[in-house]
Amino acid sequence: MALRKPLVLGDDGLPQALQSGDTISVPVNAPSLRSAINGESVAIPFGTPVYASSGTQVRRGQANAKATAKLVGLVYDSSIAAGASGAVAQTGILTGTAAQWDAVAGTTGGLVFGTYYFLDPATPGKITATPPTTAGQVNVCIGSALSATELEVDIELPILL
């Protein structure tokens, strides 16, 4: 079987064979990001689950009502100041410090490997390892922990209980 060289786009936009010594760099599991404006009167910190409140504005999500449980993602930046624009991760691996995750998940030492995290029904902008079970609450799985500092964001459709 003959060796084949992959095609890449050159600087001029035309396809060309990958040359000896060239490399291809792509981000691995980089989060899919969208720009959003903080619609809250306070800063929204890293990892906070948010929903679209109007247009490109976002607010802290909470699993106590359908409207606040339709998440668009988790805050990607260290924080988004009130009224400011920032990035929200919609899918992919979101990496933070153990302390950043502790603030969002109410844990000590970061996330727990293999644990699924859900939108918290009790506190806006928080996640929990305990899925909601009370009638009227909304079950939204946000993703699973790959380590104490990494969450694979895979937001599922909300289920009204």
N, CA, C and O of each residue as an XYZ file, in Angstrom:
644
protein
N       0.849     -1.174      0.000
C       0.000      0.000      0.000
C       0.894      1.237      0.000
O       1.851      1.318      0.770
N       0.587      2.170     -0.843
C       1.371      3.399     -0.966
C       1.063      4.345      0.183
O      -0.068      4.410      0.664
N       2.083      5.075      0.618
C       1.877      6.098      1.644
C       1.207      7.307      1.015
O       1.526      7.700     -0.108
N       0.285      7.884      1.747
C      -0.418      9.059      1.253
C      -0.136     10.223      2.178
O      -0.042     10.069      3.396
N      -0.005     11.376      1.581
C       0.216     12.585      2.365
C      -1.123     13.312      2.514
O      -1.871     13.451      1.546
N      -1.419     13.776      3.735
C      -2.666     14.518      3.911
C      -2.612     15.864      3.197
O      -1.547     16.461      3.036
N      -3.782     16.322      2.774
C      -3.883     17.634      2.154
C      -4.209     18.674      3.217
O      -4.984     18.419      4.139
N      -3.611     19.833      3.075
C      -3.877     20.960      3.968
C      -4.108     22.187      3.106
O      -3.744     22.208      1.930
N      -4.716     23.215      3.699
C      -4.879     24.469      2.980
C      -3.626     25.309      3.145
O      -3.161     25.540      4.261
N      -3.091     25.760      2.033
C      -1.916     26.617      2.074
C      -2.284     28.040      2.423
O      -3.462     28.361      2.581
N      -1.275     28.904      2.545
C      -1.505     30.309      2.875
C      -2.369     31.015      1.838
O      -3.040     32.004      2.135
N      -2.340     30.483      0.601
C      -3.127     31.096     -0.464
C      -4.539     30.521     -0.563
O      -5.310     30.909     -1.441
N      -4.882     29.583      0.348
C      -6.212     29.000      0.377
C      -6.374     27.791     -0.529
O      -7.457     27.209     -0.589
N      -5.319     27.401     -1.234
C      -5.382     26.247     -2.119
C      -4.885     24.997     -1.403
O      -3.980     25.090     -0.573
N      -5.459     23.817     -1.707
C      -4.985     22.589     -1.075
C      -3.585     22.230     -1.556
O      -3.232     22.426     -2.718
N      -2.808     21.703     -0.630
C      -1.468     21.227     -0.976
C      -1.121     20.051     -0.072
O      -1.684     19.906      1.013
N      -0.192     19.215     -0.523
C       0.223     18.062      0.268
C       1.049     18.539      1.455
O       1.841     19.474      1.338
N       0.857     17.889      2.595
C       1.650     18.195      3.782
C       3.098     17.832      3.477
O       3.384     16.712      3.055
N       3.995     18.757      3.686
C       5.404     18.558      3.359
C       6.147     17.884      4.500
O       5.731     17.971      5.656
N       7.234     17.219      4.181
C       8.059     16.560      5.187
C       8.528     17.589      6.212
O       9.033     18.651      5.848
N       8.358     17.268      7.499
C       8.762     18.182      8.565
C       7.646     19.101      9.033
O       7.753     19.704     10.100
N       6.565     19.219      8.246
C       5.425     20.035      8.662
C       4.632     19.296      9.736
O       4.682     18.069      9.820
N       3.912     20.039     10.544
C       3.049     19.445     11.555
C       1.677     20.092     11.478
O       1.516     21.192     10.950
N       0.698     19.386     12.013
C      -0.662     19.910     12.086
C      -0.996     20.069     13.564
O      -0.866     19.123     14.340
N      -1.423     21.256     13.946
C      -1.793     21.512     15.336
C      -3.282     21.812     15.412
O      -3.793     22.673     14.696
N      -3.967     21.093     16.286
C      -5.376     21.358     16.530
C      -5.626     21.279     18.021
O      -4.990     20.480     18.709
N      -6.534     22.088     18.537
C      -6.840     21.984     19.961
C      -7.546     20.663     20.252
O      -8.390     20.220     19.473
N      -7.202     20.045     21.359
C      -7.804     18.777     21.746
C      -8.893     19.042     22.775
O      -8.627     19.580     23.850
N     -10.105     18.664     22.443
C     -11.251     18.827     23.333
C     -11.419     20.253     23.853
O     -11.881     20.464     24.975
N     -11.042     21.219     23.035
C     -11.232     22.611     23.438
C     -12.726     22.900     23.518
O     -13.491     22.431     22.676
N     -13.145     23.663     24.513
C     -14.579     23.961     24.622
C     -15.081     24.781     23.442
O     -14.347     25.586     22.868
N     -16.329     24.566     23.096
C     -17.008     25.388     22.109
C     -17.520     26.611     22.867
O     -18.306     26.479     23.806
N     -17.077     27.795     22.463
C     -17.392     29.017     23.206
C     -18.372     29.903     22.445
O     -18.413     29.907     21.215
N     -19.160     30.652     23.214
C     -20.008     31.696     22.659
C     -19.841     32.941     23.517
O     -19.547     32.850     24.709
N     -20.028     34.085     22.910
C     -19.929     35.345     23.632
C     -21.275     35.666     24.263
O     -22.326     35.437     23.663
N     -21.231     36.197     25.477
C     -22.463     36.544     26.181
C     -22.227     37.769     27.055
O     -21.095     38.072     27.433
N     -23.312     38.463     27.368
C     -23.255     39.634     28.242
C     -23.889     39.276     29.574
O     -24.989     38.724     29.613
N     -23.212     39.583     30.650
C     -23.725     39.313     31.986
C     -24.918     40.232     32.261
O     -24.764     41.451     32.324
N     -26.096     39.648     32.422
C     -27.311     40.410     32.709
C     -27.582     40.564     34.193
O     -28.631     41.081     34.579
N     -26.655     40.124     35.031
C     -26.803     40.225     36.491
C     -26.215     41.550     36.981
O     -25.504     42.232     36.243
N     -26.515     41.905     38.223
C     -25.955     43.122     38.823
C     -24.647     42.828     39.556
O     -24.037     43.731     40.128
N     -24.217     41.561     39.538
C     -22.954     41.142     40.154
C     -22.159     40.336     39.129
O     -22.711     39.869     38.133
N     -20.863     40.177     39.381
C     -20.019     39.369     38.497
C     -20.445     37.903     38.565
O     -20.876     37.416     39.611
N     -20.317     37.213     37.440
C     -20.609     35.783     37.392
C     -19.267     35.059     37.261
O     -18.559     35.258     36.275
N     -18.903     34.215     38.248
C     -17.581     33.579     38.239
C     -17.471     32.360     37.315
O     -18.471     31.842     36.818
N     -16.240     31.925     37.103
C     -15.912     30.741     36.310
C     -16.787     29.544     36.701
O     -17.079     29.331     37.878
N     -17.197     28.772     35.694
C     -17.920     27.529     35.930
C     -19.387     27.669     36.243
O     -20.094     26.666     36.352
N     -19.862     28.888     36.392
C     -21.271     29.107     36.735
C     -22.162     28.732     35.560
O     -21.944     29.208     34.446
N     -23.174     27.878     35.793
C     -24.125     27.576     34.726
C     -25.027     28.780     34.471
O     -25.537     29.395     35.408
N     -25.220     29.112     33.182
C     -26.004     30.288     32.834
C     -27.051     29.955     31.772
O     -26.878     29.040     30.966
N     -28.145     30.727     31.794
C     -29.195     30.602     30.781
C     -29.322     31.947     30.064
O     -28.941     32.984     30.606
N     -29.861     31.921     28.843
C     -30.074     33.154     28.083
C     -31.331     33.829     28.600
O     -32.424     33.268     28.526
N     -31.168     35.049     29.130
C     -32.326     35.766     29.681
C     -32.991     36.641     28.632
O     -34.210     36.810     28.655
N     -32.212     37.201     27.713
C     -32.752     37.945     26.577
C     -31.607     38.260     25.624
O     -30.557     38.746     26.044
N     -31.812     37.985     24.352
C     -30.765     38.233     23.367
C     -29.480     37.527     23.734
O     -29.456     36.306     23.887
N     -28.403     38.299     23.877
C     -27.107     37.710     24.235
C     -26.827     37.813     25.736
O     -25.733     37.472     26.184
N     -27.808     38.281     26.514
C     -27.617     38.388     27.963
C     -27.827     37.037     28.636
O     -28.704     36.261     28.257
N     -26.991     36.775     29.652
C     -27.126     35.537     30.424
C     -27.264     35.861     31.908
O     -26.830     36.912     32.380
N     -27.876     34.933     32.621
C     -28.036     35.015     34.070
C     -27.725     33.649     34.658
O     -27.695     32.644     33.949
N     -27.494     33.629     35.960
C     -27.190     32.370     36.653
C     -28.384     31.428     36.592
O     -29.509     31.810     36.915
N     -28.123     30.180     36.168
C     -29.167     29.183     36.068
C     -29.533     28.589     37.415
O     -28.735     28.596     38.352
N     -30.753     28.076     37.496
C     -31.222     27.406     38.712
C     -32.284     26.392     38.301
O     -33.105     26.669     37.426
N     -32.270     25.216     38.933
C     -33.177     24.125     38.564
C     -34.514     24.186     39.286
O     -35.143     23.152     39.511
N     -34.955     25.382     39.650
C     -36.243     25.517     40.347
C     -37.370     25.939     39.405
O     -38.527     25.999     39.822
N     -37.051     26.232     38.142
C     -38.067     26.651     37.169
C     -37.573     26.344     35.757
O     -36.370     26.325     35.498
N     -38.520     26.103     34.849
C     -38.136     25.776     33.469
C     -37.323     26.893     32.823
O     -36.325     26.622     32.154
N     -37.735     28.133     33.013
C     -37.090     29.260     32.348
C     -35.623     29.409     32.740
O     -34.796     29.747     31.894
N     -35.286     29.164     33.998
C     -33.908     29.355     34.470
C     -33.060     28.093     34.337
O     -31.878     28.090     34.680
N     -33.677     27.019     33.833
C     -32.960     25.744     33.691
C     -32.563     25.440     32.248
O     -31.932     24.417     31.985
N     -32.923     26.309     31.320
C     -32.550     26.110     29.910
C     -31.160     26.699     29.685
O     -31.013     27.816     29.190
N     -30.157     25.931     30.056
C     -28.781     26.423     30.062
C     -28.195     26.581     28.663
O     -28.497     25.813     27.749
N     -27.343     27.608     28.524
C     -26.584     27.791     27.290
C     -25.124     27.405     27.499
O     -24.385     27.258     26.526
N     -24.695     27.238     28.753
C     -23.324     26.834     29.011
C     -22.853     27.219     30.393
O     -23.642     27.602     31.257
N     -21.526     27.108     30.588
C     -20.878     27.468     31.844
C     -19.858     28.563     31.562
O     -19.189     28.545     30.529
N     -19.741     29.518     32.484
C     -18.823     30.641     32.287
C     -17.396     30.117     32.116
O     -16.899     29.355     32.946
N     -16.754     30.531     31.041
C     -15.401     30.096     30.684
C     -14.340     31.018     31.286
O     -13.280     30.560     31.713
N     -14.631     32.308     31.316
C     -13.667     33.289     31.842
C     -13.556     33.164     33.359
O     -14.396     32.528     33.996
N     -12.514     33.774     33.939
C     -12.368     33.735     35.404
C     -13.583     34.364     36.072
O     -13.968     33.958     37.168
N     -14.183     35.345     35.424
C     -15.482     35.898     35.815
C     -15.918     36.869     34.731
O     -15.103     37.352     33.945
N     -17.211     37.146     34.702
C     -17.747     38.149     33.775
C     -18.378     39.227     34.640
O     -19.344     38.972     35.359
N     -17.828     40.433     34.567
C     -18.323     41.548     35.377
C     -19.752     41.896     34.976
O     -20.170     41.619     33.852
N     -20.496     42.498     35.889
C     -21.874     42.914     35.630
C     -21.918     43.807     34.394
O     -21.183     44.791     34.302
N     -22.785     43.457     33.446
C     -22.938     44.242     32.231
C     -21.843     44.047     31.200
O     -21.936     44.601     30.105
N     -20.813     43.280     31.511
C     -19.693     43.075     30.600
C     -19.904     41.834     29.740
O     -20.757     40.995     30.029
N     -19.114     41.738     28.681
C     -19.162     40.595     27.779
C     -18.084     39.593     28.174
O     -17.010     39.971     28.642
N     -18.383     38.310     27.980
C     -17.416     37.270     28.286
C     -17.735     36.003     27.523
O     -18.666     35.969     26.718
N     -16.953     34.952     27.780
C     -17.112     33.693     27.059
C     -17.820     32.654     27.922
O     -17.600     32.563     29.130
N     -18.679     31.873     27.263
C     -19.421     30.785     27.894
C     -19.113     29.505     27.127
O     -19.228     29.470     25.902
N     -18.718     28.444     27.851
C     -18.431     27.150     27.230
C     -19.731     26.371     27.061
O     -20.467     26.155     28.023
N     -20.004     25.952     25.827
C     -21.238     25.209     25.550
C     -21.013     23.698     25.575
O     -21.890     22.950     26.007
N     -19.862     23.250     25.121
C     -19.494     21.836     25.124
C     -17.983     21.746     25.266
O     -17.282     22.755     25.178
N     -17.486     20.539     25.483
C     -16.047     20.332     25.561
C     -15.565     20.217     26.992
O     -16.367     20.124     27.921
N     -14.262     20.224     27.167
C     -13.666     20.064     28.491
C     -13.339     21.442     29.070
O     -12.552     22.200     28.503
N     -13.953     21.742     30.193
C     -13.747     23.011     30.886
C     -12.796     22.756     32.047
O     -13.101     21.973     32.947
N     -11.637     23.425     32.023
C     -10.610     23.211     33.028
C     -10.475     24.433     33.923
O     -10.311     25.554     33.443
N     -10.545     24.201     35.229
C     -10.364     25.258     36.220
C      -9.537     24.729     37.368
O      -9.075     23.589     37.335
N      -9.351     25.539     38.369
C      -8.633     25.074     39.561
C      -9.618     24.363     40.484
O     -10.832     24.510     40.340
N      -9.090     23.595     41.428
C      -9.955     22.939     42.415
C     -10.751     23.994     43.182
O     -11.926     23.786     43.484
N     -10.118     25.123     43.497
C     -10.799     26.189     44.239
C     -11.948     26.789     43.424
O     -12.999     27.103     43.982
N     -11.757     26.953     42.107
C     -12.829     27.484     41.269
C     -14.020     26.530     41.248
O     -15.169     26.964     41.340
N     -13.747     25.233     41.129
C     -14.834     24.250     41.121
C     -15.490     24.152     42.497
O     -16.702     23.963     42.594
N     -14.691     24.278     43.565
C     -15.263     24.255     44.918
C     -16.308     25.355     45.080
O     -17.353     25.142     45.695
N     -16.019     26.533     44.524
C     -16.938     27.671     44.646
C     -18.250     27.422     43.909
O     -19.299     27.905     44.336
N     -18.202     26.671     42.803
C     -19.404     26.417     42.005
C     -20.155     25.173     42.481
O     -21.385     25.129     42.451
N     -19.392     24.152     42.926
C     -20.008     22.869     43.282
C     -20.181     22.676     44.782
O     -20.780     21.689     45.210
N     -19.669     23.598     45.585
C     -19.777     23.464     47.040
C     -18.987     22.288     47.574
O     -19.365     21.679     48.575
N     -17.885     21.969     46.903
C     -17.048     20.831     47.284
C     -15.767     21.308     47.956
O     -15.527     22.508     48.086
N     -14.962     20.362     48.374
C     -13.626     20.651     48.888
C     -12.653     19.777     48.114
O     -12.782     18.553     48.118
N     -11.687     20.390     47.454
C     -10.726     19.623     46.675
C     -11.122     19.450     45.224
O     -10.540     18.629     44.514
N     -12.098     20.207     44.778
C     -12.499     20.162     43.368
C     -13.570     19.131     43.090
O     -14.273     18.674     43.990
N     -13.677     18.779     41.827
C     -14.684     17.826     41.368
C     -14.261     16.400     41.724
O     -13.094     16.148     42.023
N     -15.213     15.477     41.690
C     -14.938     14.070     41.987
C     -14.969     13.290     40.675
O     -15.990     13.263     39.988
N     -13.856     12.661     40.332
C     -13.735     11.910     39.086
C     -14.922     10.967     38.877
O     -15.331     10.255     39.793
N     -15.471     10.973     37.646
C     -16.551     10.066     37.290
C     -17.926     10.484     37.760
O     -18.912      9.814     37.451
N     -18.017     11.576     38.501
C     -19.300     12.025     39.035
C     -20.021     12.901     38.017
O     -19.415     13.762     37.378
N     -21.318     12.669     37.877
C     -22.152     13.536     37.050
C     -22.597     14.714     37.900
O     -22.916     14.559     39.078
N     -22.616     15.902     37.284
C     -23.041     17.112     37.979
C     -24.312     17.667     37.332
O     -24.504     17.592     36.119
N     -25.168     18.224     38.187
C     -26.479     18.707     37.785
C     -26.649     20.159     38.192
O     -25.941     20.651     39.071
N     -27.583     20.841     37.556
C     -27.925     22.202     37.951
C     -28.606     22.147     39.312
O     -29.509     21.338     39.531
N     -28.171     23.006     40.219
C     -28.680     23.015     41.592
C     -30.047     23.708     41.655
O     -30.195     24.813     41.133
N     -31.048     23.078     42.285
C     -32.358     23.716     42.410
C     -32.425     24.729     43.557
O     -33.305     25.590     43.565
N     -31.512     24.637     44.518
C     -31.587     25.469     45.714
C     -30.886     26.816     45.572
O     -31.344     27.812     46.133
N     -29.777     26.860     44.823
C     -28.966     28.076     44.759
C     -28.659     28.452     43.310
O     -28.161     27.617     42.554
N     -28.948     29.701     42.906
C     -28.645     30.123     41.538
C     -27.147     30.041     41.245
O     -26.320     30.425     42.072
N     -26.808     29.536     40.054
C     -25.420     29.512     39.614
C     -24.570     28.416     40.208
O     -23.344     28.461     40.097
N     -25.180     27.439     40.832
C     -24.400     26.350     41.443
C     -24.698     25.033     40.745
O     -25.729     24.871     40.091
N     -23.757     24.082     40.904
C     -23.955     22.726     40.415
C     -23.865     21.781     41.609
O     -23.305     22.124     42.650
N     -24.429     20.582     41.437
C     -24.451     19.617     42.527
C     -24.319     18.207     41.959
O     -24.673     17.956     40.807
N     -23.808     17.296     42.774
C     -23.716     15.891     42.374
C     -25.022     15.160     42.645
O     -25.175     14.003     42.255
N     -25.966     15.821     43.310
C     -27.251     15.209     43.638
C     -28.321     15.704     42.668
O     -28.636     16.894     42.662
N     -28.882     14.822     41.852
C     -29.909     15.278     40.905
C     -31.186     15.684     41.636
O     -31.546     15.072     42.642
N     -31.873     16.711     41.137
C     -33.146     17.120     41.732
C     -34.171     15.981     41.634
O     -34.187     15.232     40.658
N     -35.029     15.863     42.665
C     -36.052     14.810     42.666
C     -37.433     15.321     43.054
O     -38.403     14.564     43.027
N     -37.530     16.593     43.414
C     -38.789     17.160     43.884
C     -39.653     17.617     42.711
O     -39.155     18.231     41.767
N     -40.948     17.316     42.777
C     -41.881     17.760     41.745
C     -41.805     19.275     41.593
O     -41.757     20.010     42.580
N     -41.794     19.730     40.336
C     -41.697     21.158     40.049
C     -40.269     21.617     39.784
O     -40.058     22.670     39.182
N     -39.289     20.836     40.227
C     -37.894     21.157     39.929
C     -37.554     20.624     38.535
O     -38.332     19.886     37.931
N     -36.385     21.012     38.043
C     -35.968     20.620     36.701
C     -34.633     19.882     36.795
O     -33.678     20.385     37.388
N     -34.575     18.694     36.209
C     -33.350     17.901     36.210
C     -32.557     18.246     34.954
O     -33.015     18.009     33.836
N     -31.357     18.808     35.147
C     -30.472     19.141     34.032
C     -29.083     18.609     34.350
O     -28.392     19.138     35.221
N     -28.678     17.564     33.643
C     -27.310     17.054     33.796
C     -26.394     17.974     33.001
O     -26.640     18.242     31.825
N     -25.329     18.461     33.653
C     -24.416     19.412     33.029
C     -23.230     18.709     32.399
O     -22.743     19.134     31.351
N     -22.759     17.639     33.021
C     -21.605     16.915     32.498
C     -20.992     16.038     33.564
O     -21.550     15.873     34.649
N     -19.832     15.474     33.246
C     -19.167     14.586     34.199
C     -17.727     15.021     34.416
O     -17.077     15.571     33.527
N     -17.248     14.754     35.635
C     -15.893     15.148     36.009
C     -14.880     14.158     35.454
O     -15.018     12.947     35.630
N     -13.868     14.680     34.788
C     -12.762     13.863     34.293
C     -11.623     13.825     35.303
O     -10.774     12.933     35.277
N     -11.625     14.811     36.191
C     -10.629     14.917     37.259
C     -11.138     15.972     38.245
O     -12.256     16.469     38.110
N     -10.321     16.305     39.221
C     -10.707     17.331     40.198
C     -10.801     18.716     39.560
O     -11.423     19.619     40.120
N     -10.182     18.884     38.386
C     -10.129     20.202     37.760
C     -10.764     20.272     36.368
O     -10.809     21.343     35.763
N     -11.257     19.133     35.855
C     -11.810     19.109     34.510
C     -13.238     18.561     34.498
O     -13.527     17.511     35.073
N     -14.118     19.301     33.828
C     -15.505     18.874     33.653
C     -15.777     18.774     32.159
O     -15.551     19.727     31.413
N     -16.264     17.613     31.728
C     -16.676     17.483     30.333
C     -18.095     18.019     30.231
O     -19.046     17.385     30.688
N     -18.224     19.190     29.627
C     -19.515     19.859     29.530
C     -20.345     19.192     28.432
O     -19.965     19.173     27.261
N     -21.480     18.650     28.843
C     -22.409     17.988     27.935
C     -23.810     18.218     28.494
O     -24.399     17.324     29.102
N     -24.332     19.406     28.289
C     -25.602     19.811     28.905
C     -26.759     19.085     28.218
O     -26.938     19.180     27.004
N     -27.535     18.363     29.018
C     -28.671     17.626     28.492
C     -29.931     18.488     28.539
O     -29.975     19.515     29.216
N     -30.935     18.055     27.818
C     -32.206     18.790     27.830
C     -32.822     18.751     29.225
O     -32.746     17.725     29.900
N     -33.426     19.844     29.664
C     -34.054     19.885     30.978
C     -35.282     18.963     31.049
O     -36.046     18.866     30.089
N     -35.460     18.296     32.182
C     -36.615     17.435     32.409
C     -37.378     17.987     33.610
O     -36.867     17.978     34.730
N     -38.584     18.459     33.382
C     -39.415     18.983     34.448
C     -39.947     17.813     35.269
O     -40.563     16.899     34.721
N     -39.715     17.838     36.572
C     -40.162     16.748     37.448
C     -41.568     16.997     37.945
O     -42.111     16.184     38.695
